[in-house]
């Protein structure tokens, strides 16, 4: 049961949805729209040391937060 992240293109609400193989496409919980952009999920993982920078992906360039995963994972761009 994968959880996907979406941004509604109508109202710009960011949300997560649990999607099953045979389920209908998710709707925005705010406006109930179905025009959604699926985002690349950034997940947290506990480790004893940081991942090498080559595995972390690009940092956000939209602000100074340096979130791995680029602008899609930036909490400041919601």
C-alpha positions as CSV (number, residue, x, y, z in Angstrom):
1,X,0.0,0.0,0.0
2,X,2.1,2.9,-1.2
3,X,1.5,6.4,0.0
4,X,2.0,9.1,-2.7
5,X,2.4,12.8,-2.3
6,X,0.4,15.1,-4.5
7,X,-0.1,18.8,-5.2
8,X,-3.5,19.9,-6.5
9,X,-3.1,22.1,-9.6
10,X,-6.4,23.8,-8.9
11,X,-5.9,25.0,-5.3
12,X,-2.2,24.2,-4.7
13,X,-2.9,22.0,-1.6
14,X,-0.2,19.5,-0.9
15,X,-1.4,16.2,0.5
16,X,-0.6,12.5,0.8
17,X,-2.9,9.7,-0.3
18,X,-2.9,5.9,0.2
19,X,-3.3,4.4,-3.3
20,X,-4.3,0.8,-3.9
21,X,-3.7,-0.9,-7.3
22,X,-7.5,-1.1,-8.1
23,X,-8.6,2.2,-6.5
24,X,-9.8,5.2,-8.4
25,X,-7.5,8.3,-8.6
26,X,-7.3,10.4,-5.4
27,X,-9.1,13.7,-5.0
28,X,-7.8,16.9,-3.3
29,X,-9.1,16.9,0.3
30,X,-9.6,20.7,0.1
31,X,-11.4,21.3,-3.3
32,X,-12.1,17.7,-4.3
33,X,-10.3,18.3,-7.6
34,X,-8.6,15.6,-9.6
35,X,-6.0,17.7,-11.4
36,X,-3.1,16.5,-9.4
37,X,0.7,16.5,-9.8
38,X,2.3,13.5,-8.2
39,X,5.4,14.5,-6.3
40,X,8.6,12.6,-5.5
41,X,8.3,11.4,-1.9
42,X,11.1,12.3,0.4
43,X,11.2,9.8,3.2
44,X,13.0,9.8,6.6
45,X,15.3,7.0,7.5
46,X,17.3,6.5,10.7
47,X,21.0,5.8,10.2
48,X,24.1,6.1,12.2
49,X,25.8,8.3,9.6
50,X,24.6,10.6,6.8
51,X,24.2,9.2,3.3
52,X,26.9,10.2,0.8
53,X,26.1,13.4,-1.0
54,X,25.9,11.6,-4.4
55,X,22.9,9.6,-3.0
56,X,21.1,12.6,-1.4
57,X,20.0,14.2,-4.7
58,X,19.9,17.9,-5.6
59,X,19.3,20.4,-2.8
60,X,16.5,22.9,-3.0
61,X,17.5,25.9,-4.9
62,X,14.3,27.9,-4.2
63,X,15.5,28.9,-0.7
64,X,18.3,28.3,1.8
65,X,16.8,25.1,3.4
66,X,19.0,22.6,1.5
67,X,16.3,19.9,1.6
68,X,17.4,16.7,-0.3
69,X,15.2,16.0,-3.3
70,X,15.2,19.5,-4.7
71,X,12.2,21.9,-4.8
72,X,9.6,19.0,-4.7
73,X,10.7,18.3,-1.1
74,X,11.0,21.9,0.1
75,X,8.6,22.7,2.9
76,X,8.9,26.4,2.2
77,X,7.5,26.1,-1.3
78,X,4.0,24.9,-0.2
